[in-house]
Amino acid sequence: MKRDFSGRARFRTRTSGPPKYFLIDFGLSRRYDPSVVEPREIPIWGADKEVPEFQNSNEPCNPFPTDVFYVGNMIRKDFIEPKRGFEFMEPLILDMVQQDPSKRPSMDEVTERFRTILSDLSHWKLRSRVIGKEENMFYGVLRDSLHWLRQVKSVARGVPAIPIPGSP
């Protein structure tokens, strides 16, 4: 449906109309003085109840490794476990969800490692279809055929595998 409810919206792939994803905290955010390198906070329970440092303690802890855990666990639960094709992310995600918060990478390290991982992937891997582990084989073959037909057209038109936001 179009935004003005005047009819159906035009179908666009993620390559032709790249989405923007925002990870938000629904009001649980805090602002810290930049001079404080390792702030301490009493645990604030969000939707993810698996944070190891919260399991047996209400002692103040550094919230930044907890944020790394939250993002890593979300990627693990929403992409790696139920889908095929994200194996290349597993080493990074396993580091992000380590039991010991001091062993988790910082978010800057996560970002840099992800850029490196991305740069090592082939264009065909970047164009691969995300497949649910429970997907029906018949529908999978049909979806694969349609997907790769679109991808061949995109390659022929010179559309990059990872779209640049704001580009035509």
Salt bridges, closest charged atoms under 4 A:
GLU41 OE1 - ARG30 NH1 2.52
GLU50 OE1 - ARG76 NH2 3.95
GLU50 OE2 - LYS77 NZ 3.19
GLU53 OE1 - ARG104 NH2 2.74
ASP95 OD2 - ARG113 NH1 2.69
GLU135 OE2 - ARG129 NH2 2.69
GLU135 OE1 - ARG143 NH1 3.39
ASP144 OD1 - ARG129 NE 2.84
